[in-house]
């Protein structure tokens, strides 16, 4: 086998292992008693966030993370502006 063929084979095996692990985790989570599902999502259009969530706790965490990300983006833009 050439080097490329062996690397392709290893990559293929890793992808198959990933699919098997995902399938097993789904089967295990469905087999358990009804889990409590919480979640939130964000749509960031420029500096304006649209936050959607299933409970207040998830929305609060996402709001804090959104503020941190926006501040970091503004700081990086200013840093780029002043260093060039």
Backbone torsions as a table, in degrees:
resi	resn	phi	psi	omega
1	UNK	NA	140.5	177.6
2	UNK	-80.5	171.7	-178.6
3	UNK	-62.8	-41.7	-179.1
4	UNK	-66.0	-38.8	-179.3
5	UNK	-67.2	-39.6	-179.8
6	UNK	-69.8	-37.1	176.4
7	UNK	-66.8	-38.8	177.2
8	UNK	-64.3	-39.3	178.5
9	UNK	-64.9	-44.2	178.2
10	UNK	-62.2	-42.1	177.5
11	UNK	-62.2	-42.9	178.3
12	UNK	-62.1	-43.2	179.5
13	UNK	-63.8	-40.4	178.9
14	UNK	-65.3	-37.8	177.4
15	UNK	-65.0	-43.6	178.6
16	UNK	-62.5	-43.2	178.2
17	UNK	-61.4	-39.9	177.8
18	UNK	-62.0	-44.8	178.2
19	UNK	-63.1	-40.1	179.1
20	UNK	-64.1	-42.5	178.9
21	UNK	-64.6	-40.4	177.3
22	UNK	-64.1	-43.9	179.0
23	UNK	-61.4	-44.9	179.9
24	UNK	-64.5	-39.1	179.2
25	UNK	-66.3	-35.7	176.8
26	UNK	-66.9	-43.6	180.0
27	UNK	-63.4	-42.2	-179.5
28	UNK	-66.5	-40.9	-178.7
29	UNK	-70.1	-31.5	178.0
30	UNK	-74.4	-33.1	-177.3
31	UNK	-70.9	-26.0	179.2
32	UNK	-70.3	169.4	175.7
33	UNK	-64.4	164.2	-172.8
34	UNK	-53.2	110.1	-179.4
35	UNK	-77.2	153.3	177.1
36	UNK	-84.9	117.3	-176.7
37	UNK	-100.7	126.4	175.7
38	UNK	-128.9	149.6	178.5
39	UNK	-169.5	165.2	178.0
40	UNK	-154.0	158.8	178.7
41	UNK	-144.6	161.5	-178.9
42	UNK	-136.7	141.3	170.7
43	UNK	-117.8	116.1	-175.6
44	UNK	-107.5	107.9	178.5
45	UNK	-108.8	99.2	-174.2
46	UNK	65.2	-132.1	177.9
47	UNK	-90.3	6.4	-175.6
48	UNK	-103.2	111.3	-179.9
49	UNK	-88.6	143.7	169.6
50	UNK	-117.8	112.0	-173.4
51	UNK	-108.5	131.0	179.9
52	UNK	-124.9	133.3	-179.6
53	UNK	-152.2	164.3	-179.7
54	UNK	-93.4	-19.3	177.8
55	UNK	-148.3	163.5	-175.2
56	UNK	-66.0	-34.8	-177.8
57	UNK	-64.3	-44.0	178.6
58	UNK	-64.9	-39.9	-179.7
59	UNK	-66.8	-39.7	178.7
60	UNK	-63.5	-43.3	179.2
61	UNK	-63.1	-44.1	-179.4
62	UNK	-67.0	-34.9	177.5
63	UNK	-63.9	-43.1	178.1
64	UNK	-64.0	-45.1	178.7
65	UNK	-63.0	-36.5	178.5
66	UNK	-65.1	-43.1	178.3
67	UNK	-62.2	-42.4	179.0
68	UNK	-62.2	-44.3	-178.9
69	UNK	-65.4	-42.5	179.9
70	UNK	-64.1	-41.7	177.8
71	UNK	-63.3	-42.7	178.3
72	UNK	-63.0	-40.9	179.1
73	UNK	-64.1	-43.5	178.8
74	UNK	-63.7	-43.1	178.6
75	UNK	-62.8	-41.5	178.8
76	UNK	-66.8	-37.6	176.4
77	UNK	-64.6	-43.2	178.1
78	UNK	-65.6	-39.9	179.1
79	UNK	-63.2	-42.1	177.9
80	UNK	-65.0	-38.9	-179.0
81	UNK	-66.4	-43.8	-176.1
82	UNK	-81.0	-17.1	179.2
83	UNK	-92.2	-12.3	180.0
84	UNK	-100.8	NA	NA
